[in-house]
């Protein structure tokens, strides 16, 4: 795809990386080895462009997917059955500009059942919520520093350890949403790289574009050593 490959969603799931463009979903080879990534296009009828909600190290066919649906609603469905789509009302009834999620055990009393933990940015608030079956349960809103337009939430990723990573302009911020604890902020030296997406799996991957001397923007994927240990 070269310079025309423009992912809009990036998700780390175990050793895989999933990327969605406006047209298709792609699955990578081992995203945390040393070899260059190889991308496989997934069947579009089964995997439309959407946000994957996965459990680590399970086939993508066992993921859930979600996409915005109308104003203040979210459509969620299992990969194995797109016709089993649930339409859920978001608590704020404001559309989410960005959101992310992961499959986790439903709790100590239901360790073998999987629930969905989601976080979303609606332009003002950053709510965290659980989806248990067809029931949506708000948990809390994460406090953010005052966000200017130039430093708004650009991308986010929630990993299986409950670490929520945000791209705020060109800064990175992390929360432990399972404990409700703020981890910290980080301003990498991006040089000629413009960050656009991120995912925190076994490493912190950041997708974006790198400025070339000929004026072209070349899609690139960086692996960063974060300021905090990753537990995905």
C-alpha positions as CSV (number, residue, x, y, z in Angstrom):
1,X,0.0,0.0,0.0
2,X,3.0,2.3,0.6
3,X,2.2,6.0,0.9
4,X,-1.5,5.4,0.4
5,X,-1.9,3.2,3.4
6,X,-3.7,5.4,6.0
7,X,-5.0,3.4,9.0
8,X,-7.7,5.0,11.1
9,X,-7.7,2.4,13.9
10,X,-4.8,0.6,15.4
11,X,-5.1,-2.2,18.0
12,X,-2.6,-4.5,19.6
13,X,-4.0,-7.9,20.5
14,X,-1.3,-10.3,21.9
15,X,1.4,-10.5,19.3
16,X,-0.8,-9.2,16.5
17,X,-1.6,-5.7,15.3
18,X,-4.9,-4.9,13.7
19,X,-5.3,-1.9,11.6
20,X,-8.5,-0.5,9.9
21,X,-8.6,1.9,7.1
22,X,-11.8,3.5,5.7
23,X,-12.1,0.5,3.4
24,X,-10.8,-2.7,5.1
25,X,-9.4,-4.4,8.2
26,X,-5.8,-5.8,8.2
27,X,-4.1,-8.2,10.5
28,X,-0.3,-8.2,10.8
29,X,2.3,-10.8,11.3
30,X,4.1,-10.8,14.7
31,X,4.1,-7.1,15.5
32,X,6.7,-7.4,18.3
33,X,9.5,-9.3,16.6
34,X,12.3,-7.8,14.5
35,X,11.1,-8.7,11.0
36,X,9.1,-6.2,9.0
37,X,5.4,-6.4,9.4
38,X,3.4,-8.3,6.8
39,X,-0.3,-7.3,6.5
40,X,-3.1,-9.6,5.5
41,X,-6.5,-8.1,4.4
42,X,-9.4,-9.7,6.3
43,X,-12.6,-10.5,4.4
44,X,-14.5,-7.2,4.3
45,X,-18.0,-8.8,4.6
46,X,-16.9,-10.4,7.9
47,X,-14.6,-7.6,9.2
48,X,-15.9,-4.2,8.1
49,X,-13.8,-1.1,9.1
50,X,-14.6,-0.8,12.9
51,X,-12.8,-0.7,16.3
52,X,-11.7,-4.2,17.4
53,X,-12.4,-5.2,21.0
54,X,-10.2,-8.2,21.6
55,X,-8.8,-10.5,24.2
56,X,-5.1,-11.1,24.0
57,X,-3.8,-14.0,21.9
58,X,-7.2,-15.2,20.6
59,X,-8.1,-15.4,16.9
60,X,-9.6,-12.2,15.5
61,X,-12.7,-14.3,14.8
62,X,-13.3,-14.2,18.6
63,X,-13.1,-10.4,18.9
64,X,-16.0,-8.1,19.2
65,X,-16.3,-5.0,17.0
66,X,-17.9,-1.6,17.5
67,X,-18.7,1.5,15.5
68,X,-20.6,4.8,16.1
69,X,-24.3,4.5,15.4
70,X,-26.3,7.8,15.2
71,X,-25.9,10.5,17.8
72,X,-24.7,9.2,21.1
73,X,-25.0,5.5,20.2
74,X,-22.6,2.6,19.7
75,X,-23.2,-0.5,17.6
76,X,-21.4,-3.6,19.1
77,X,-21.3,-7.1,17.6
78,X,-19.3,-10.4,17.8
79,X,-17.1,-11.0,14.8
80,X,-18.7,-14.4,14.3
81,X,-22.2,-12.9,13.9
82,X,-22.5,-9.4,12.5
83,X,-26.3,-9.8,12.5
84,X,-26.2,-10.0,16.3
85,X,-25.5,-6.2,16.5
86,X,-26.6,-4.4,19.7
87,X,-27.3,-0.7,19.6
88,X,-26.3,0.9,23.0
89,X,-27.0,4.4,24.2
90,X,-24.0,6.2,25.5
91,X,-24.5,7.8,29.0
92,X,-23.7,11.4,27.8
93,X,-25.7,10.9,24.6
94,X,-22.8,12.7,22.8
95,X,-21.1,10.9,19.9
96,X,-17.6,9.6,20.7
97,X,-14.9,11.1,18.5
98,X,-12.5,8.3,19.5
99,X,-12.9,5.2,21.5
100,X,-11.2,2.0,22.4
101,X,-11.9,-1.2,24.3
102,X,-10.8,-4.7,25.3
103,X,-12.3,-8.0,26.5
104,X,-11.7,-8.8,30.1
105,X,-13.1,-11.2,32.7
106,X,-16.5,-10.0,34.0
107,X,-15.3,-10.1,37.6
108,X,-14.1,-12.4,40.4
109,X,-17.5,-14.1,40.5
110,X,-17.6,-14.7,36.8
111,X,-13.9,-15.3,35.8
112,X,-14.7,-17.3,32.7
113,X,-17.2,-14.8,31.2
114,X,-15.9,-12.0,29.1
115,X,-17.2,-8.4,29.4
116,X,-16.1,-5.4,27.4
117,X,-14.3,-2.4,29.0
118,X,-14.5,0.7,26.9
119,X,-13.3,4.3,27.1
120,X,-14.3,7.1,24.8
121,X,-13.7,10.8,24.1
122,X,-16.7,12.9,23.2
123,X,-14.9,16.2,22.9
124,X,-15.4,17.2,26.5
125,X,-15.4,14.1,28.7
126,X,-13.5,10.8,28.8
127,X,-16.0,8.2,30.3
128,X,-15.0,4.6,31.1
129,X,-17.8,2.0,31.0
130,X,-18.5,-1.8,31.1
131,X,-20.7,-3.8,28.7
132,X,-22.0,-7.0,30.2
133,X,-24.2,-8.7,27.6
134,X,-26.6,-6.0,26.4
135,X,-26.2,-4.0,29.6
136,X,-24.1,-0.9,29.5
137,X,-22.8,0.3,33.0
138,X,-21.0,3.6,33.3
139,X,-18.0,3.5,35.7
140,X,-16.4,6.9,35.9
141,X,-15.0,9.8,33.9
142,X,-11.3,10.3,33.8
143,X,-10.2,13.8,34.6
144,X,-8.1,15.4,31.9
145,X,-6.1,18.7,32.0
146,X,-7.7,21.5,30.2
147,X,-7.5,20.5,26.6
148,X,-6.9,23.0,23.8
149,X,-8.0,22.3,20.3
150,X,-4.3,21.8,19.2
151,X,-3.8,19.4,22.0
152,X,-7.1,17.4,22.0
153,X,-7.3,13.7,22.2
154,X,-6.1,12.4,18.8
155,X,-6.0,8.6,19.5
156,X,-6.4,6.1,22.3
157,X,-5.8,2.5,23.2
158,X,-6.9,0.4,26.1
159,X,-4.9,-2.8,26.7
160,X,-5.6,-6.0,28.5
161,X,-3.9,-4.8,31.7
162,X,-6.4,-1.9,31.9
163,X,-3.8,0.7,30.8
164,X,-5.4,3.4,28.8
165,X,-3.0,5.3,26.5
166,X,-3.9,8.7,25.0
167,X,-2.3,10.7,22.3
168,X,-2.9,14.4,23.3
169,X,-1.6,16.4,20.4
170,X,2.0,15.1,20.4
171,X,2.0,14.1,24.1
172,X,1.4,10.7,25.5
173,X,-0.7,10.2,28.7
174,X,-1.5,6.9,30.5
175,X,-4.0,5.8,33.1
176,X,-4.7,2.5,34.9
177,X,-8.4,2.5,34.5
178,X,-9.0,-0.7,36.6
179,X,-7.5,1.1,39.6
180,X,-8.5,4.6,38.6
181,X,-4.9,5.7,38.9
182,X,-3.1,8.3,36.8
183,X,0.3,7.0,35.5
184,X,1.8,10.0,33.8
185,X,2.6,12.1,30.7
186,X,5.4,11.9,28.2
187,X,6.6,14.2,25.4
188,X,8.8,12.1,23.0
189,X,11.1,13.8,20.6
190,X,9.2,13.0,17.4
191,X,11.6,14.9,15.1
192,X,10.1,14.6,11.5
193,X,7.5,12.1,12.6
194,X,3.8,13.1,13.1
195,X,2.0,10.6,15.5
196,X,-1.6,9.7,14.6
197,X,-2.5,6.4,16.3
198,X,-1.1,4.2,19.0
199,X,-1.5,0.9,20.7
200,X,0.1,-0.5,23.8
201,X,0.7,-4.3,23.7
202,X,4.0,-5.9,24.4
203,X,5.6,-2.7,23.2
204,X,4.2,0.8,22.6
205,X,3.5,1.2,18.9
206,X,2.8,4.6,17.3
207,X,1.6,4.9,13.7
208,X,1.9,8.1,11.8
209,X,3.7,9.8,8.9
210,X,7.3,10.8,8.4
211,X,8.2,13.8,6.3
212,X,10.5,12.9,3.3
213,X,12.9,15.3,1.7
214,X,10.8,15.2,-1.5
215,X,7.8,16.6,0.4
216,X,5.9,13.3,0.6
217,X,4.5,12.0,3.9
218,X,5.5,8.3,4.3
219,X,3.4,6.1,6.6
220,X,5.5,4.8,9.4
221,X,5.2,2.7,12.6
222,X,7.4,3.4,15.6
223,X,8.1,1.1,18.5
224,X,8.8,3.2,21.6
225,X,10.2,2.4,25.0
226,X,7.5,4.0,27.3
227,X,8.0,5.7,30.6
228,X,6.1,2.9,32.4
229,X,6.2,-0.9,32.2
230,X,3.6,-2.4,29.9
231,X,1.6,-5.3,31.3
232,X,-0.5,-6.3,28.2
